Amino acid sequence: MELNKTNIELLVKEIYAISGYNFFDYSFKSLARRVEKILEFYECGLEELIERMRKNPLIVEQVVKEITVNTTEFFRDPIVWIELEQKILPELAKRNQIKIWHAGCSYGHEAYSMLILLNEHQLLKKATLIATDINADVLQAAKKGTFRYFIDMEHMINYEKVINKNMEHHVPYTKYFIVDEAKNILNIRPEFLNYIKFYKHDLVTDSFPPDEEFDLIMCRNLLIYFNLELQNKVIYKFFKSLKPDSFLVLGYYEAILGTVSNNFLKSGQVYKKIK
Ligand SMILES: C[S@@+](CC[C@H](N)C(=O)[O-])C[C@H]1O[C@@H](n2cnc3c(N)ncnc32)[C@H](O)[C@@H]1O
């Protein structure tokens, strides 16, 4: 059976009926790509997958995890981190307290990257870091601060580009990580665990934190999976959750489009709340 809007919608309806997860406004293209992979994995057609989901709710959970892509890395898109360091941190440094939300944090690489950057700027002690995701499994892993050495070391080049761009002050990554190469493990040092509060939150169905709560919201490489209407809805809620003159950072390939963009001043991937 070829995947089209009608049969993908059938699957989305079924997922919603069984589990309450709401993918109605995810972009058709990315849903179709994911569903194709799921069907390949289960070696069945869409109708059979729906039948299996009805009989076994665990399969729904598995399908949901496959739909929500978890790709991430430390200091992903270093250029955005350097922008953040130059444009946002000097303003946040003037505030008594700094509250940051990583929405769609996946395995936690982005939130731990922030922790490292804040620590290097002596801002960690006055920061509150919150990181949320729809997927409970990735949050479990994120809380432990345990990563895969061989995969994540490939991305340590990002760490070097951001943290060690000024050669006179070299900070070895081992200041933050303990390496166990034999076990393929990279652990966040225990003294840096527990700074970040990880919890489950669905940007589509859950209520948002109170108004004017955050100095910075990072939501990167997630909105691309939503259609434009849902993107705008979520961005408007982020706008409400930000304190005046505070910041929203999106992914390298994401932008605020439509009227909600009038509420922000854009500079690269950094959006400052202006009204
Ligand atoms: C591609 S990862 C991005 C991770 C990180 N922000 C980065 O840029 O490296 C997208 C994350 O968004 C999460 N996600 C997808 N839909 C979501 C939703 N409705 N609410 C909260 N998180 C969601 C996925 O579970 C996944 O971990």
The ligand as an ORCA input file, in Angstrom:
! r2SCAN-3c Opt
* xyz 0 1
  C      15.887     15.783     16.547
  S      15.691     15.823     18.282
  C      16.451     17.369     18.675
  C      17.256     17.306     19.947
  C      18.023     18.592     20.293
  N      17.116     19.687     20.519
  C      19.015     18.938     19.196
  O      18.803     19.869     18.461
  O      20.029     18.247     19.088
  C      13.942     16.198     18.447
  C      13.397     15.820     19.803
  O      12.073     16.369     19.887
  C      11.268     15.452     20.609
  N       9.850     15.711     20.289
  C       9.158     15.416     19.158
  N       7.869     15.813     19.266
  C       7.753     16.388     20.496
  C       6.682     16.990     21.207
  N       5.449     17.055     20.682
  N       6.915     17.475     22.453
  C       8.157     17.397     23.019
  N       9.210     16.826     22.405
  C       9.017     16.325     21.158
  C      11.757     14.085     20.143
  O      11.426     13.062     21.074
  C      13.263     14.322     20.014
  O      13.956     13.920     21.168
*
